Amino acid sequence: MVCQSVFQVDSVEGISWQKAVLIAQEAAYFPGEIRFRYGMRCADAHSAEELVALEVPPKAWVCVESDRFDAAYIIERIRRIATGSAHVAVSLVA
């Protein structure tokens, strides 16, 4: 792998449906393949359904990886979402 990050997921909820959707939304802006690994299983980070199917529990160690050199930024964004350290901004337009 060219670019990867190994980290422990959020200690409260693991990878919930909400987090999976946020991760898939972030990955949607990246043109290359991003893989989310838990144990021996792997999911495409572009698919919230695949991420939830991994059944990642709280405090589990995961790996997010890509074959592209320019993936470091998106992998860091995914790490922040999965660990609960990302601030999600919501803007309302009247």
C-alpha positions as CSV (number, residue, x, y, z in Angstrom):
1,M,0.0,0.0,0.0
2,V,1.2,3.5,-0.8
3,C,-0.9,5.3,1.8
4,Q,-2.4,3.8,5.0
5,S,-3.3,4.6,8.5
6,V,-4.0,2.2,11.4
7,F,-6.0,3.6,14.3
8,Q,-8.5,2.8,17.0
9,V,-12.2,3.7,16.3
10,D,-14.4,5.7,18.6
11,S,-14.7,4.1,22.1
12,V,-18.5,4.8,22.3
13,E,-20.1,3.5,19.2
14,G,-17.6,1.9,16.8
15,I,-18.7,2.4,13.2
16,S,-22.4,3.2,13.4
17,W,-24.6,3.8,10.4
18,Q,-24.2,7.6,10.9
19,K,-20.4,7.4,10.9
20,A,-20.5,5.0,7.9
21,V,-22.5,7.6,5.9
22,L,-20.1,10.4,6.8
23,I,-17.1,8.3,5.8
24,A,-18.8,7.3,2.5
25,Q,-19.6,11.0,1.8
26,E,-15.9,12.0,2.4
27,A,-14.7,9.1,0.2
28,A,-17.1,10.2,-2.6
29,Y,-14.9,13.2,-3.3
30,F,-11.8,11.0,-3.8
31,P,-11.5,9.4,-7.3
32,G,-9.4,6.5,-6.2
33,E,-10.1,3.3,-4.3
34,I,-10.1,3.5,-0.5
35,R,-10.2,0.3,1.5
36,F,-11.4,0.1,5.2
37,R,-10.0,-3.1,6.9
38,Y,-11.1,-4.7,10.1
39,G,-9.5,-8.0,10.9
40,M,-9.5,-10.1,7.8
41,R,-12.5,-8.3,6.3
42,C,-12.3,-5.4,3.9
43,A,-14.9,-2.8,2.7
44,D,-14.9,-0.1,0.1
45,A,-15.0,3.2,2.0
46,H,-17.3,4.6,-0.7
47,S,-20.1,2.3,0.5
48,A,-21.8,3.0,3.8
49,E,-23.5,-0.4,3.5
50,E,-20.2,-2.3,3.2
51,L,-18.8,-0.3,6.2
52,V,-21.7,-1.2,8.4
53,A,-21.5,-4.8,7.3
54,L,-17.9,-5.0,8.8
55,E,-19.6,-4.7,12.3
56,V,-16.6,-2.7,13.7
57,P,-17.1,-2.6,17.5
58,P,-16.1,0.3,19.9
59,K,-12.3,0.5,20.5
60,A,-11.4,-1.8,17.6
61,W,-8.3,-1.3,15.5
62,V,-8.8,-0.7,11.8
63,C,-6.7,0.2,8.8
64,V,-7.7,2.6,6.0
65,E,-5.6,2.3,2.9
66,S,-5.2,3.4,-0.8
67,D,-2.8,2.7,-3.6
68,R,-2.6,6.4,-4.5
69,F,0.0,8.9,-3.3
70,D,-2.6,11.7,-3.0
71,A,-4.8,9.7,-0.5
72,A,-3.2,11.0,2.7
73,Y,-5.7,13.9,3.1
74,I,-8.8,11.8,2.6
75,I,-7.5,9.0,4.9
76,E,-6.9,11.6,7.6
77,R,-10.4,12.9,7.2
78,I,-11.8,9.3,7.5
79,R,-9.6,8.7,10.6
80,R,-11.1,11.8,12.2
81,I,-14.6,10.7,11.6
82,A,-14.0,7.1,12.8
83,T,-12.2,8.2,16.0
84,G,-14.8,10.8,16.8
85,S,-12.4,13.7,16.6
86,A,-14.0,15.3,13.5
87,H,-16.1,18.4,13.9
88,V,-19.1,18.1,11.6
89,A,-20.3,21.6,10.5
90,V,-23.9,22.0,9.6
91,S,-24.9,25.1,7.7
92,L,-28.5,26.3,7.3
93,V,-29.4,28.5,4.3
94,A,-32.6,30.5,4.7
